[in-house]
């Protein structure tokens, strides 16, 4: 526990004390800032009074972004595999 770091993050007007590994701090602080910015954007764009609704919208948006990145990576992987297969086929033709 000696190498753990205690920090406090503020999200949606609440403070969350966390005990983390030092290498996690930057990512957590950036994530909290993104959440706060998204909350502000949703509150300005929509007539939302309940923080729960805003947080649910933030969670949905972050989850959708993550899923889309996974889909995009999967497509890129398939394209790379196709190109590698084509190159392999071409090499095999020239080696024979």
Secondary structure, DSSP 8 states (H G I E B T S, - for coil): -TTEEEEEEEETTEEEEEEEEGGGHHHHHHHHHHHHHHHHHHHHHS----HHHHHHHHHHHHHHHHHHHHHHHHHHHHHHHHHHHHHHHHHHHHH-
